Every structure is written in C-alpha cells, then in structure tokens.
Amino acid sequence: MRDKLSVIVNGAIYENFRQVEIKKSIENLSSSYSFKITQPDIFNFIPGNTIKILIANQPIITGYLESVSIDGSDTSFDILINGRDKTADLIDSSAVFTSSEFTNLSYLQFAQKLTTNFKINIISKTEKANTKFSKITLQQGTVFEELEREARRIGVFLYSDINGDLVIDEIGNSINQTRLVCPGNILKFNSDVDISSRFSEYTIKGQQTSANDDSLTADQQVSVRAKCKDQNIERYRPFVLIASGAINTAQAKARIEWEAAVRAARSQTLSIQLDGWTDSGANLWQINQLIAVDIAPIRFRKYMLIKSISFTYDEITGQTTDLELVHPDSYLLEPVIKKQDLEDSILLK
C-alpha cells in the first residue's frame, strides 16, 4: 500500500489486507470499517475488542470490533472484520436516567450528562454549543436520538473524531484548500441532477394568533400566507405547505424560502473518485469541508460540501477515495418558531 494502513487490536499490529473500506458521513454519527485480512492470529479478533486504525500513521478510527466472519482451511484463513467507532454505543443505547427532565443547562452540558457513562469526550467547535435551554425533556429514545433532536434546534450537527469522541460543529465550518479538477486529479465522477422534488412556486398557509391566549375565535385569528418562486423551474408546478402551528408573516416567509432553497440544493449530488487517501496537503480527507470543484466536461464549477467519504483498497484497483459532494444549502437550518417571536408579532387592535 502507498499509504500504510495499520490496525491495532489488543496491542497487536496488522498491516496486510486484501480489502479495506472505511466510511465517514455527515449523516451517520459513527464511522465504520470493514477489512479482509489474510492469515493473522485469529484469536485476537474477538467481537468486543478495542481497535485503532491508522492511515499513513494518522489515526482515523478508534472503536470496537463488532463482527467477525472466518473462511478457512487447515492451511489458510480469510477473516472479514467489521465495526464502528466508540460513538456507536450512543446510536444503539437507550438514554437511561432517573429523571427525564433537565433544566437550566447548555447544549454542551446536556451532551456531557448523556455521555458520562460511555467514556466519550465532548469536543465543541462552535459557540452554539453553549446555547442555554430552560428545560429539555427526554423522549425515551437512544442517546443519539435525544442529542440530535436538540442539536437541530440550535443548528449544530454531531460527528465522531479520530478518537471516537463526539464533536459538536456547524455545517461547512472549514475549507479544504485542495481543488478537485477534471481533467486533473479526478479519476472519475458522477453528476446526478433530479428536479422531481422541486416546484415553480411555493406557498405556505397558516394562522397568526396570540401565544398567550388559546381561546381566540377564528374571526380573531389572522390568516398568514407567504410565497416564493424557483426561477429555474419553468413549468407550472405549485407546492402548498400548511404550517403546523401559529406563525407570523416573517416566519412564514423564512420557512417557505428555506423549503425552496433546500429542495433546490438537494436536487444535485456529485460523486468523485480520487487516487490515494490524502488531499494535496497530505492530510486524510475529512467530512464537512467546503471544497472547490471544476469539471470542465460538464461545465461544473462551484464550491461543494463533502458529505461522505469512503476510503477503499483492493488488490486490483489499489487505494482510492470516493467523495460524495452536495450543495452547502442542503443542510440549511430550518427556521424554528419560538413562543416569544409569536408574542412580539401580534398586532394590537
């Protein structure tokens, strides 16, 4: 291998592999791996053992061995091992506490409380993690489900780092200085454009009412409507959204513009395959980075967000990296309607 891959299990180091796949994604908290190893000491490969994976002496996964499949004879073995990093326990395990309510704490403090028993550190890369909550009520979900629900409210997302610890960050918080170019460093690409979920005109309908008085009659309530257009959809394709709760005009405008922008952004994805496992700075590729893309054959030139990464190796193709890229607006924060916003918006008669 050009970039040496090392797997450390129970203190033993393995560096001979027939197949390798390591996956990271914005949409999956935990990184995963799959290796096919030939003729190792099979007794070290026991589900539940800790594992550390390094590429070119750079750590990439710290976690656990979860499954082992062995094909063998009296002279040889092929062992397929699979697993995830330490944050897998947050995905699988229920949030168990004596009380289901937490009061007067920041999101960072909430995350620290939920992960205390898992020996997972919390790393904050955004000031939003210090956002205060007056009350958080658990909904009998897994630890990750409880964390993710509150994360969406403040516009952050969660992923794991090289140590298997939990990172709180914002989308597109850094830029990779590598340029992806075709012809150039791109081995192959796939551009997928699908406008079936886009519309020419978006409308939201709702009612504005007092947040302090649920007894108002229909006549005392104010009808709210907001519209926006997608200029790139020329056919007549209307889309109507009914607000789920009370909403004012400014909130309606923000919500429907968000709907149009996110649908437009998600209508195009780009998959790129690269040689090797590192960027132009000799660093392992990372998710959640903005990167410049220039594909001359299809006149594509813009900044995209690295949504997912797959590091692969086999004896035929060698080491390659597959990047899935999306428009940064794909992860715009959905506007949140707060009670105070509604109270401030009511027109006094």
N, C-alpha and C positions, 0 to 999 in steps of 0.2 A: 504494500500500500504506500502511496506517495505521502499522505498524512497518516502517521501511525495511529492506529486505534488500539487503546488499551482498556481492558475490562478487569476490574479488581473485585474478586469475590473471596470473602474470608481471608484477606491478606494475600491470596494467590493472584498473580497477574497472567492474563491470557491475551495473546496478540495474533493468533492465527484463526482466521474466519473465512468461511465460504460465502456467506451472505450477511449483509448488515442493513438494517433500516432503523433510523431514529427520527421520530416525528415531534414537532412542536407546532402549536397553533394558538392564535388569539382566542379561538372559540373552545379550546379544551384546556382546563386549568393545568392538568398534569401532562408532562412529556412522556412519551412511550418509546419502547425499543423492542427490537426483535433481532436475534443473532442465530446463525447456524455455525456451530463450532465442531471441528473435527478432532477426534481422539484426545480430549482433555481428561483430566482426573474428574470423572463424573460425580464423585462423592462430594465435591464442593458445590455442585449445582443442585441445591435443595430449595424448593419454594419457601420463601420467607427470609432467606439470607439477604443481607445488605449487599448492594452493588454500587460501584462507582465507575463511570465511563468517561474516558478522556480521549480527545482527538488532538493530535499534534501537541500533546502534553497540556492541553487546555480542558479543564473539566467541563462536561456538558450535561451529565445526569448523575444525581445522587438519589438512590431509591432502593427498591426491593425487587427481588426475583419472584415473579408471581406464578409462572407456569413453566414446566419442563416436558419436552417430548423427545423420546430417545428411539432412534432406529439403529440397530446394531447387530453384530455377529460376534463370533469368538475372536475376531481379529481387528474389528474397527467399530467406531461409533460415529454417528451424526446426531448432534444434540441441538434442538431448537429451543432457545430460551426466550421468554417474553416477560415484560414487566413495565412498571411505571415509576416515576419519581415519588418522593415522600408525600407529596400533596394528594396522591391517590387516596390516602386514608380520609382526607377531608371530603372527597367526592362520594365515597362509599359509606361513611359512618354517619349515624344519626347525631344530631345536636342534642345531647342529654344534659339537662341542668335541673336543679331542684326548683328553680323559678323560671317561668317562660318570659318574664319581663325584665328589661334592662333600662335604667333611667339615667339621664344626665351624663352621657358619655360620648366621646368622639367615635367616628367610624374606626379609627386605628385602635382605640381601646376595646371596642366591640370585637374586632378581629382577634386581638390578643387574648381576650377572655375565651372565645370559642375554640382557640387552637392550643390553649395551655397544656392540655394533657397529651397532645400529639408530638411534643418536642419539635415543633416547627416555628422558626422565627418569622417575624413580620417585617418586611422591608418596605418603607413608604418612599415613593419617588414623586409625590405630589402633595401640595398643601391641602388639597381637597380631602385627604385622609383625616385631617383634623376637624372636619365638619362635625358640629355638635348635634346630637339627637336628644330630644327631651324624653322620648320613650321608643324602645324597639321591642316588639313582641315576636317571639319565635312562633313559627307556623308548623312545627313538628316535621320539618324537613331534614335533609342532611346538612352537615356543617357548611358545605359549599353552597347549597341552595339558600341557606339563611344569609350567608355572606354576600352572595351575588345579588339577591333581591335588594339589599340595602345599598350595594355598590351602584346599582343602576340609578338609584335616587339622587346620587351626588355626582354622577358622570365619571366614574372610575371603572377600571376592569382589573381582573386578577389573573396572574400567571405565576409559574414557578421559575426559580432561577437555577443556577448550576449546582447549588447545594440542596435543592429540594425544598427551599424555603418559599414562603408566599410573598409575592410582590404586589403592591397596590400602585397603579400607574394610570396615566391618561393615554388615550389612543394617539399614536403618531408623535410621541414625545421626543423623538430623536431622528436624525437624518444620517443615512449611510452614504458616505462620500463616493462609493463605487457607482459607476454608470453602467447600466445594462444596455448593450448595443448589439444590434443585428443589421448588417454583418459585423461580427466582432466576438465578444465573449459569450454570447448566447448560442448554445448548441442547437436548441430548437424551442419553439414557442407554440402556444395555442391561445388564440383570442376568441372568446365566446361572448357574443352580444345577443341578448334576448329581451325584447321590448314588450313581451306579453303581459307584464305586470305594470306597465306604465300607461298613463292616461293623458288626454289632451287638456282636461280641466278637472280640478279638484275642488270640492265644496265640503265644508264642514257645517253642520247644523247643531245648535244647542240652545240652552236657555241660561240666562243670567239671573240669578236670584240671590237673596241675602244669605250669606253663610251663617248668620245668627238667627234666622227665622225660617223654619221649615214649614210654616203654616200658611205661607202666601198662596193665594189662589192663582190660577192660570192667567187671569187678567192682570195680576200684579207682577207677573214674571215678564222678563224681556227676552224676545227672540233674538238669537245671535246667529250670524252667518258670515263666513269668510270664504274667499275663493283665491285660487292661483292657477296659473297655466304652465304646462310644459311645452315650450315653443318648438321642441324637436319632434313632437307627435302631431302630425298634420291632420290625421283622420279625427273625426268626432268620436271621442271616447271619454264620456263623463264618469267621474267617480265621486260618490257621496258618502261621507263619513258622519255618523251620528255620535256626538260627544257623549261619553258615558256618565258625565256629571255636570254640575254647574260650571259655566265657562264664560269669560268675558271676551270682548272683541279682540283685544290684543293677544290673548291666549289662543283664541281660535285661529287667528292669522298665523301665529308661530307654529301651532300644531299642524295646520294643513300645508304650510311651506316645508315643514320637516318631512311630512309624508311624501310630498313630491320630490324633494331633494334625495331622500334615502332610496326611493324606488328607482330614480334615475341612476344613482351611483351604483346600485346593486345590479343594474342591467348589463354590466360588462365585467367580466373577470379575465385575468390573463395568467397563464401558466408558463413558466420559463424553466428550462433545464440548463444547468451550468456545469462546467468541468471542475472537479475538486469540491472541497468542503469549506473553503475560506474565501473571504472577499478580497478586494485589492489591497487591503491593509493587513492581510494575513490573519484576520480575526474570523472566528466561526460566524456564519450567518446568524442573525438574530431576528425574531419576530418583532412586530410593532415598530418598524423603522420605515420612514419615508425614503424612497429611492427613485432616482431619475431613470426613465426608460425611453429608449429611442430605437424603434423598429422601423427601419426605412421601407421594407417591402409593403407594409400596410399603412404607412404614414402615421404611425402612432408615436407621439412624443409628449410625455407628461410625467408628473410625479405620481407614484403609486405607493400603496401601503403594503408591507409584507404581512400577509395574513397567516400563512403557514409555511413551514419548511420541512422537507424530507431529505435527510442525508442517507444515501444508499450506496451499497457496494456489492458487486458480484464478480466472479472470476472472468466474465466476458466483457462487461462494459466498464469495469473499474469503479472509481469514485465519482459520484455525481450528486448535485444538489438540485432539488426541484422546489421552486418558489411559487406559491400561489399569491397573486397580487390583486388588490381591489382598490377602487377609488376611496380616498380617505373619508369622504362623506358617507360611506356605507355604515359608519359607526357613529354618526352624529347622535348626540344625546337628545332623547325625546323630551320635549318640554314637560315639566311637572307642574301641575296646577296646585298651588298652595292655598290654604284657607285664607291667609292674610291677603293674598292677591285678590281674592274674590271680594273680601270685605272692603278693600280700598277702591274697588272698581264700581261699587254700586252707586248709581245716580240717585241723589236725594230729590224727592219731589217737593 
